[in-house]
Amino acid sequence: MIGTIGTIIKFFSFTFLIPIILALYFWEVEAELFFIKLPIIAVMFAFCFFATFSFGYLLEIVGSKEDFTDKEGFAIVSGGWLVVALFASLPFIMTKSVPYFTDAYFEAMSGLTTTGATVLSYPLEDHLQSILFWRAFLQWIGGMGIIVLSVAVLTRLTQGGRRLIEAEAPGPSLYKLKPTIMQTAKLLWLVYVFFTMAEVLALFVVGVPIYEALYHSFTTMSTGGFSVHTDSIGHYSTLVHWVIIVFMIIAGTNFTLHYYGIHGKSREYLKDPEFKFYLFMIFFLSMLIFLNLVASGNVQGDKVTQSSFQTVSIMTTTGYTTADYDTWPSFSRFALLIAMFVGGCAASTGGAMKQVRLLLMLKMLKNKIRQLLNPRAVIPVRLGGVVMSDSDLHMVTMFFFAYLLIFILATGALLALGLDLVTGASASASCLGNVGPALGGVGPSLSYASVPAAGKILLVACMWLGRLEIFTALILFVPTAYKREAFLM
């Protein structure tokens, strides 16, 4: 197990090489080192690379390179995510972009889990370009999952690779598209890269500078939401807003459907009940918010674009903003809070509960009412013509219970730390759903910097739990998981 975590850390270390290019291009913070003038930020990223690579290599030597069990697969994912975030926080600490370790770890975890909550001081334009890019790149890597990417390149993983990718991959299920799990992982990443490059081209065509187009494509397809501008996507034109709306919807869609669509099987979209429910929820909430904004008469600007953009942004858990929706009427803010819980589709880069779980819960509720009227009737729950097993429905119910319980406990803890009800509840919902901006003291025009250190640690845990869909992470807290036969070094 330790050897596999070491391999993942070693692989992650190469991500530090990308920001070096920007640090060199902008020649950030010149300093003299051994009588040679160098951009010290580039040197810092190089140090992060060597330190991370060395640590990963050391773990590889110490640990075993054998395949791992189911329990080990879950532990590798949940534990590996915590360790990777630790190394990802190094650039924030070394460049002093974030003054404290807790804040730096918060920023790194927010990036890797594609949450998009930030503690960086405003305006963002004052920060180093390489640091801003590092945030976006963390989100892009975390979008499909650093673990999944590792599986795609680690040829020695066999059965354990399946356990690992199923434990980490976004969504409650992963369809096997290819005979081997390594081929499936590579395929998911190819689809991911394809749409990222497609968005870069689309944004460039509508007038976004190429660097900013690349940056926001990274944070759109990962449903992360970090931006180079303090006013986020509000910095751009309405046309840019609609291009990003389209790609946010794509990012929140099951990537298996994209694979079929790219291969000419576009009917799979219309046949998928979750995708149809997903589009319905976007339209329904957008319409409710639009009507509420019109009725209030206090919101300026294009209400159709604003209501559509913010609904899609929050529901896909991207977290971009085009307006300070915390100033909107109470009903509109309530609708956005609901969207934070719903989330994107299964096997997408979106977070929160997922559309398929909500759809199944509604079907279960409908069937229960029908059974009360017809006690002797056997009415199965179907999804797309497939009868759902009792174990699947039980897992969905347990997930809902665990999700809401964690939300309630996290909210209570934040209130105990001094946050008001709106701020505490929305911050918990936002971080657990990997959304980012919330309401109140952590609204779209504010950062999480004012949250107490203990609150930030709690929200980091929420991000981690939400990204790993709760059960994968909770396994670390089960005592039987630490028996000798469960984890072999």
C-alpha positions as CSV (number, residue, x, y, z in Angstrom):
1,M,0.0,0.0,0.0
2,I,2.7,2.5,1.0
3,G,4.6,1.7,-2.2
4,T,1.6,2.6,-4.3
5,I,1.0,5.8,-2.5
6,G,4.7,6.6,-3.1
7,T,4.2,6.0,-6.8
8,I,1.2,8.3,-6.9
9,I,3.2,11.0,-5.1
10,K,6.1,10.6,-7.4
11,F,3.9,10.9,-10.4
12,F,2.2,14.0,-8.9
13,S,5.6,15.6,-8.5
14,F,5.9,16.2,-12.2
15,T,3.0,18.7,-12.0
16,F,5.3,21.2,-10.3
17,L,7.3,21.5,-13.6
18,I,4.5,23.2,-15.4
19,P,4.3,26.4,-13.4
20,I,8.1,26.7,-13.8
21,I,7.5,27.7,-17.4
22,L,5.3,30.6,-16.3
23,A,7.7,31.7,-13.5
24,L,10.5,31.8,-16.1
25,Y,8.3,33.6,-18.7
26,F,7.3,36.3,-16.2
27,W,10.7,36.2,-14.5
28,E,9.0,36.3,-11.2
29,V,10.9,37.8,-8.2
30,E,14.5,38.0,-9.4
31,A,17.2,37.0,-6.9
32,E,20.8,36.2,-6.9
33,L,21.7,32.5,-6.3
34,F,25.3,31.4,-6.4
35,F,26.2,34.7,-8.2
36,I,23.5,34.0,-10.9
37,K,20.4,36.0,-11.2
38,L,17.4,33.7,-11.3
39,P,13.6,34.0,-10.9
40,I,13.3,32.7,-7.4
41,I,9.8,31.5,-7.9
42,A,10.9,29.1,-10.6
43,V,13.6,27.8,-8.2
44,M,10.9,27.2,-5.5
45,F,8.8,25.2,-7.8
46,A,11.9,23.2,-8.8
47,F,12.5,22.5,-5.2
48,C,8.9,21.3,-4.7
49,F,9.4,18.9,-7.6
50,F,12.6,17.4,-6.2
51,A,11.3,17.2,-2.6
52,T,8.0,15.5,-3.7
53,F,9.7,13.2,-6.1
54,S,12.2,12.1,-3.5
55,F,9.6,11.5,-0.9
56,G,7.5,9.4,-3.3
57,Y,10.6,7.5,-4.5
58,L,11.5,6.7,-0.8
59,L,8.0,5.4,-0.1
60,E,8.3,3.2,-3.2
61,I,11.5,1.7,-1.9
62,V,10.1,1.1,1.6
63,G,6.7,-0.2,0.5
64,S,5.7,-3.2,-1.4
65,K,5.0,-3.1,-5.2
66,E,2.5,-6.0,-5.0
67,D,-1.1,-5.6,-5.9
68,F,-3.5,-4.5,-3.2
69,T,-6.8,-5.6,-1.7
70,D,-10.2,-3.8,-1.7
71,K,-9.5,-2.2,1.7
72,E,-6.1,-1.1,0.7
73,G,-7.5,0.4,-2.5
74,F,-9.9,2.6,-0.5
75,A,-7.2,3.6,1.9
76,I,-4.7,4.4,-0.9
77,V,-7.3,6.8,-2.4
78,S,-8.4,8.5,0.9
79,G,-5.0,8.6,2.5
80,G,-3.2,9.4,-0.7
81,W,-5.4,12.5,-1.3
82,L,-4.5,13.9,2.1
83,V,-0.8,13.4,1.4
84,V,-0.9,14.8,-2.1
85,A,-2.7,18.0,-0.8
86,L,0.1,18.4,1.7
87,F,2.7,18.6,-1.0
88,A,0.4,20.7,-3.2
89,S,0.4,23.3,-0.5
90,L,4.2,23.9,-0.6
91,P,4.1,26.6,-3.3
92,F,1.6,28.6,-1.4
93,I,3.8,28.5,1.8
94,M,7.1,29.0,0.1
95,T,6.0,32.0,-1.9
96,K,4.1,33.4,1.1
97,S,1.0,33.8,-1.1
98,V,-0.9,32.2,1.9
99,P,0.6,33.2,5.3
100,Y,-0.3,30.2,7.4
101,F,-0.1,26.4,6.9
102,T,-3.8,25.8,7.6
103,D,-4.7,28.3,4.9
104,A,-2.2,26.9,2.5
105,Y,-3.5,23.3,3.0
106,F,-7.1,24.7,2.7
107,E,-6.2,26.3,-0.7
108,A,-4.5,23.1,-1.9
109,M,-7.3,20.8,-0.9
110,S,-9.8,23.2,-2.4
111,G,-7.9,23.0,-5.7
112,L,-7.4,19.2,-5.8
113,T,-11.0,18.5,-4.8
114,T,-12.2,21.1,-7.3
115,T,-14.1,22.9,-4.6
116,G,-13.0,26.4,-5.6
117,A,-13.2,28.0,-2.1
118,T,-10.3,30.3,-1.6
119,V,-8.4,32.1,1.1
120,L,-6.3,34.2,-1.2
121,S,-6.5,38.0,-0.6
122,Y,-8.3,40.1,-3.1
123,P,-7.7,41.4,-5.7
124,L,-6.5,38.2,-7.3
125,E,-4.7,40.1,-10.0
126,D,-2.1,41.1,-7.5
127,H,-0.9,37.6,-7.0
128,L,1.9,35.8,-8.9
129,Q,0.9,34.4,-12.2
130,S,2.6,31.1,-11.5
131,I,0.6,30.7,-8.2
132,L,-2.7,31.5,-9.9
133,F,-1.9,29.0,-12.6
134,W,-0.9,26.4,-10.0
135,R,-4.4,26.7,-8.4
136,A,-6.0,26.1,-11.8
137,F,-3.7,23.2,-12.7
138,L,-4.5,21.6,-9.3
139,Q,-8.2,21.7,-10.2
140,W,-7.6,20.3,-13.6
141,I,-5.5,17.4,-12.3
142,G,-8.0,16.8,-9.5
143,G,-11.0,17.0,-11.8
144,M,-10.8,13.5,-13.2
145,G,-8.6,12.5,-10.2
146,I,-4.9,12.3,-9.7
147,I,-5.5,8.7,-8.7
148,V,-7.3,7.9,-11.9
149,L,-4.5,9.5,-13.9
150,S,-2.0,7.5,-12.0
151,V,-3.8,4.3,-12.8
152,A,-3.7,5.3,-16.5
153,V,0.1,5.2,-16.5
154,L,1.0,2.6,-13.9
155,T,1.2,-0.6,-15.9
156,R,1.8,-2.8,-12.9
157,L,-1.6,-2.2,-11.5
158,T,-4.0,-5.1,-12.3
159,Q,-6.9,-6.0,-10.1
160,G,-5.9,-3.4,-7.6
161,G,-6.2,-0.8,-10.3
162,R,-9.9,-1.6,-10.6
163,R,-10.4,-1.2,-6.9
164,L,-8.5,2.1,-6.9
165,I,-10.3,3.7,-9.8
166,E,-13.7,2.6,-8.5
167,A,-12.9,4.1,-5.1
168,E,-11.8,7.5,-6.5
169,A,-13.6,8.0,-9.8
170,P,-16.2,10.8,-9.7
171,G,-19.8,9.5,-9.3
172,P,-21.4,6.5,-7.7
173,S,-20.5,4.2,-10.6
174,L,-18.0,3.7,-13.3
175,Y,-18.9,2.0,-16.5
176,K,-16.2,-0.3,-17.9
177,L,-15.6,1.0,-21.4
178,K,-12.6,-1.1,-22.3
179,P,-11.4,-4.6,-21.4
180,T,-8.8,-3.4,-18.9
181,I,-9.1,-0.8,-16.2
182,M,-5.9,0.9,-17.4
183,Q,-7.5,1.4,-20.8
184,T,-10.7,2.7,-19.2
185,A,-8.7,5.2,-17.1
186,K,-6.8,6.4,-20.2
187,L,-10.0,6.7,-22.1
188,L,-11.6,8.9,-19.5
189,W,-8.6,11.2,-19.5
190,L,-8.6,11.4,-23.3
191,V,-12.3,12.5,-23.3
192,Y,-11.4,15.0,-20.5
193,V,-8.5,16.5,-22.5
194,F,-10.6,16.6,-25.7
195,F,-13.3,18.8,-24.1
196,T,-10.7,20.9,-22.4
197,M,-9.0,21.7,-25.7
198,A,-12.4,22.3,-27.3
199,E,-13.2,24.9,-24.7
200,V,-9.9,26.6,-25.1
201,L,-10.6,27.0,-28.8
202,A,-14.2,28.2,-28.2
203,L,-13.2,30.8,-25.7
204,F,-10.3,32.0,-27.9
205,V,-12.7,32.4,-30.8
206,V,-15.1,34.6,-28.8
207,G,-12.3,36.9,-27.7
208,V,-10.7,35.5,-24.5
209,P,-6.9,35.8,-24.5
210,I,-5.3,32.3,-25.1
211,Y,-3.7,32.1,-21.6
212,E,-7.0,33.0,-19.9
213,A,-8.9,30.6,-22.2
214,L,-6.6,27.8,-21.1
215,Y,-6.9,28.8,-17.5
216,H,-10.6,28.9,-17.4
217,S,-10.9,25.7,-19.5
218,F,-8.9,23.9,-16.8
219,T,-11.2,25.2,-14.1
220,T,-14.4,24.7,-16.1
221,M,-13.9,21.1,-17.2
222,S,-12.8,20.2,-13.6
223,T,-15.9,22.0,-12.3
224,G,-13.4,23.8,-10.0
225,G,-14.2,27.5,-10.6
226,F,-10.9,29.3,-9.8
227,S,-10.4,32.4,-11.9
228,V,-7.6,34.9,-12.6
229,H,-10.0,37.7,-12.0
230,T,-11.5,38.9,-8.8
231,D,-14.9,39.3,-10.4
232,S,-14.6,35.8,-11.9
233,I,-16.5,35.2,-15.2
234,G,-18.3,38.5,-14.7
235,H,-15.1,40.0,-16.1
236,Y,-16.1,38.8,-19.6
237,S,-18.9,39.4,-22.1
238,T,-22.3,37.7,-22.2
239,L,-21.2,35.6,-25.2
240,V,-18.3,34.2,-23.1
241,H,-20.8,33.4,-20.3
242,W,-22.9,31.2,-22.6
243,V,-19.8,29.4,-24.0
244,I,-18.8,28.6,-20.4
245,I,-22.4,27.6,-19.6
246,V,-22.3,25.0,-22.4
247,F,-19.0,23.5,-21.1
248,M,-20.1,23.5,-17.5
249,I,-23.1,21.4,-18.5
250,I,-20.7,19.1,-20.4
251,A,-18.4,18.8,-17.4
252,G,-21.4,17.9,-15.2
253,T,-22.5,15.1,-17.6
254,N,-21.6,11.5,-17.2
255,F,-18.3,11.1,-19.2
256,T,-19.4,7.7,-20.4
257,L,-22.1,9.4,-22.4
258,H,-19.5,11.7,-23.9
259,Y,-17.4,8.7,-25.0
260,Y,-20.5,7.3,-26.8
261,G,-21.3,10.8,-28.2
262,I,-17.8,11.2,-29.6
263,H,-18.1,7.8,-31.3
264,G,-21.3,8.8,-33.0
265,K,-23.8,7.3,-30.5
266,S,-25.4,10.6,-29.6
267,R,-28.7,8.9,-28.9
268,E,-27.2,7.6,-25.7
269,Y,-27.7,11.1,-24.2
270,L,-31.5,11.0,-24.9
271,K,-31.8,7.4,-23.6
272,D,-30.1,8.2,-20.3
273,P,-32.7,9.0,-17.6
274,E,-30.2,10.8,-15.3
275,F,-29.1,13.1,-18.2
276,K,-32.7,14.1,-19.0
277,F,-33.4,14.7,-15.3
278,Y,-30.2,16.8,-15.1
279,L,-31.3,19.1,-17.9
280,F,-34.8,19.3,-16.4
281,M,-33.4,20.4,-13.0
282,I,-31.2,23.0,-14.7
283,F,-34.1,24.4,-16.7
284,F,-36.5,24.2,-13.7
285,L,-34.2,26.0,-11.2
286,S,-33.1,28.6,-13.8
287,M,-36.7,29.4,-14.6
288,L,-37.6,29.8,-10.9
289,I,-34.7,32.1,-10.3
290,F,-35.4,34.1,-13.4
291,L,-39.0,34.7,-12.5
292,N,-38.0,35.6,-8.9
293,L,-35.4,38.1,-10.2
294,V,-38.0,39.7,-12.6
295,A,-40.6,39.9,-9.8
296,S,-38.1,41.5,-7.4
297,G,-37.2,44.3,-9.8
298,N,-34.0,45.0,-7.9
299,V,-31.5,43.0,-10.0
300,Q,-29.8,44.8,-12.9
301,G,-28.4,43.3,-16.1
302,D,-29.4,40.3,-18.3
303,K,-31.6,38.3,-15.9
304,V,-31.8,35.3,-18.3
305,T,-28.0,35.0,-18.5
306,Q,-27.5,35.6,-14.8
307,S,-30.1,33.1,-13.7
308,S,-28.9,30.5,-16.2
309,F,-25.2,30.9,-15.5
310,Q,-25.5,30.8,-11.7
311,T,-27.8,27.8,-11.7
312,V,-25.5,25.8,-14.0
313,S,-22.4,27.0,-12.1
314,I,-23.7,26.0,-8.7
315,M,-25.5,22.8,-9.8
316,T,-22.4,21.5,-11.6
317,T,-20.4,22.6,-8.5
318,T,-18.2,24.7,-10.7
319,G,-18.6,27.9,-8.5
320,Y,-18.0,30.6,-11.1
321,T,-19.8,33.9,-10.6
322,T,-21.1,36.6,-12.9
323,A,-22.9,38.5,-10.2
324,D,-23.0,38.8,-6.4
325,Y,-25.9,36.4,-6.0
326,D,-25.8,37.0,-2.2
327,T,-27.6,40.2,-2.9
328,W,-30.4,38.4,-4.8
329,P,-33.9,37.8,-3.3
330,S,-34.1,35.2,-0.6
331,F,-36.0,32.7,-2.8
332,S,-33.2,32.8,-5.5
333,R,-30.5,32.2,-2.9
334,F,-32.6,29.3,-1.5
335,A,-32.8,27.8,-5.0
336,L,-29.0,28.1,-5.4
337,L,-28.6,26.4,-2.0
338,I,-30.7,23.5,-3.2
339,A,-28.5,23.3,-6.3
340,M,-25.5,22.9,-4.1
341,F,-26.9,19.7,-2.7
342,V,-28.1,18.2,-6.0
343,G,-24.8,18.4,-8.0
344,G,-23.9,16.9,-11.4
345,C,-24.3,13.5,-12.9
346,A,-22.6,10.3,-11.9
347,A,-19.2,9.7,-13.4
348,S,-18.8,13.5,-14.1
349,T,-16.3,15.9,-12.5
350,G,-19.2,17.5,-10.6
351,G,-19.7,17.0,-6.9
352,A,-22.5,17.0,-4.3
353,M,-25.1,14.2,-4.1
354,K,-25.4,13.6,-7.8
355,Q,-28.5,13.7,-10.0
356,V,-28.9,9.9,-10.2
357,R,-29.2,9.6,-6.4
358,L,-31.9,12.3,-6.2
359,L,-33.8,10.6,-9.1
360,L,-33.7,7.2,-7.4
361,M,-34.8,8.7,-4.1
362,L,-37.8,10.3,-5.8
363,K,-38.6,7.0,-7.5
364,M,-38.4,5.2,-4.2
365,L,-40.7,7.8,-2.6
366,K,-43.2,7.3,-5.5
367,N,-43.1,3.5,-5.2
368,K,-43.6,3.7,-1.4
369,I,-46.8,5.7,-1.9
370,R,-48.0,3.3,-4.5
371,Q,-47.3,0.3,-2.2
372,L,-49.3,2.0,0.6
373,L,-52.3,2.1,-1.7
374,N,-51.6,-1.5,-3.0
375,P,-50.0,-3.4,-0.1
376,R,-49.8,-6.7,-2.0
377,A,-48.2,-5.2,-5.1
378,V,-44.5,-5.8,-5.9
379,I,-43.4,-2.6,-7.5
380,P,-39.7,-2.5,-8.4
381,V,-37.7,0.7,-8.8
382,R,-36.5,1.0,-12.4
383,L,-33.9,3.3,-13.9
384,G,-33.8,3.4,-17.7
385,G,-35.7,0.1,-17.8
386,V,-33.3,-1.6,-15.5
387,V,-34.6,-2.9,-12.1
388,M,-32.5,-1.6,-9.3
389,S,-31.4,-4.1,-6.7
390,D,-32.2,-3.6,-3.0
391,S,-28.5,-3.3,-2.2
392,D,-28.1,-0.4,-4.7
393,L,-31.2,1.4,-3.3
394,H,-29.9,0.8,0.3
395,M,-26.6,2.4,-0.6
396,V,-28.3,5.4,-2.1
397,T,-30.4,5.8,1.1
398,M,-27.4,5.4,3.3
399,F,-25.5,8.0,1.2
400,F,-28.3,10.5,1.6
401,F,-28.4,9.9,5.4
402,A,-24.6,10.2,5.8
403,Y,-24.4,13.3,3.5
404,L,-27.1,15.1,5.5
405,L,-25.7,14.0,8.8
406,I,-22.3,15.3,8.0
407,F,-23.8,18.6,6.7
408,I,-25.7,19.0,10.0
409,L,-22.7,18.2,12.2
410,A,-20.4,20.5,10.2
411,T,-22.9,23.3,10.3
412,G,-23.3,22.9,14.0
413,A,-19.6,23.0,14.6
414,L,-19.2,26.1,12.5
415,L,-22.0,27.9,14.4
416,A,-20.2,26.9,17.6
417,L,-17.1,28.6,16.2
418,G,-18.9,31.9,15.9
419,L,-20.2,31.8,12.3
420,D,-23.8,33.0,11.6
421,L,-26.4,30.5,10.4
422,V,-26.4,31.5,6.8
423,T,-22.6,31.5,6.5
424,G,-22.2,28.3,8.5
425,A,-24.9,26.3,6.7
426,S,-24.0,27.5,3.2
427,A,-20.2,27.0,3.8
428,S,-20.8,23.4,4.9
429,A,-23.1,22.7,2.0
430,S,-20.6,24.3,-0.4
431,C,-17.5,22.6,0.8
432,L,-19.2,19.2,1.2
433,G,-20.6,19.5,-2.3
434,N,-17.2,20.9,-3.7
435,V,-18.9,24.1,-4.9
436,G,-16.8,26.9,-3.6
437,P,-18.4,30.2,-3.0
438,A,-21.4,30.1,-0.7
439,L,-23.6,32.8,1.1
440,G,-23.2,35.3,3.8
441,G,-19.6,35.8,5.1
442,V,-18.3,33.4,2.4
443,G,-20.4,34.7,-0.5
444,P,-19.2,35.2,-4.1
445,S,-17.6,38.6,-3.4
446,L,-15.8,37.3,-0.3
447,S,-13.2,34.6,0.5
448,Y,-12.9,32.0,3.3
449,A,-10.0,33.9,4.9
450,S,-12.2,35.1,7.8
451,V,-13.2,31.6,8.9
452,P,-11.4,30.5,12.0
453,A,-8.5,28.1,11.7
454,A,-10.5,25.3,13.3
455,G,-13.3,26.0,10.9
456,K,-11.0,25.8,7.9
457,I,-9.8,22.4,9.1
458,L,-13.4,21.2,9.4
459,L,-14.2,22.5,5.9
460,V,-11.1,20.8,4.5
461,A,-12.5,17.6,5.9
462,C,-15.8,18.4,4.2
463,M,-14.1,18.9,0.9
464,W,-12.2,15.6,1.3
465,L,-15.3,13.7,2.3
466,G,-17.4,15.2,-0.5
467,R,-14.8,14.6,-3.2
468,L,-14.4,10.9,-2.2
469,E,-18.2,10.5,-1.8
470,I,-18.0,9.9,1.9
471,F,-17.8,6.1,2.2
472,T,-14.4,5.8,0.6
473,A,-13.0,8.4,3.1
474,L,-14.9,7.0,6.2
475,I,-13.2,3.6,5.8
476,L,-10.1,5.1,7.3
477,F,-12.0,5.5,10.5
478,V,-13.2,1.9,10.8
479,P,-11.0,0.0,13.3
480,T,-11.1,-3.3,11.4
481,A,-9.6,-1.7,8.4
482,Y,-6.3,-1.6,10.3
483,K,-5.9,-5.3,10.9
484,R,-2.7,-6.7,9.8
485,E,-4.3,-8.8,7.0
486,A,-6.0,-5.7,5.7
487,F,-2.9,-3.7,5.0
488,L,0.3,-5.4,4.0
489,M,3.3,-3.2,3.7
